[in-house]
């Protein structure tokens, strides 16, 4: 990401045509936006995965508790 920013800055300093510089800046902005979307989606999926694992751990504890009670009652 930083390398792309530096490349865009160098392109603008090099005296490239304004439309080329603007296009590069727009593509960089688009890339950053997509990267931010990806980071947000990954963070949400990780959180959801952690919740899923925690739920199943609790369910397993409940199942073990019920199983041990069944053997005591019989």
Secondary structure as GFF3:
##gff-version 3
##sequence-region A 1 74
A	DSSP	alpha_helix	2	13	.	.	.	ID=ss1
A	DSSP	alpha_helix	18	73	.	.	.	ID=ss2
###
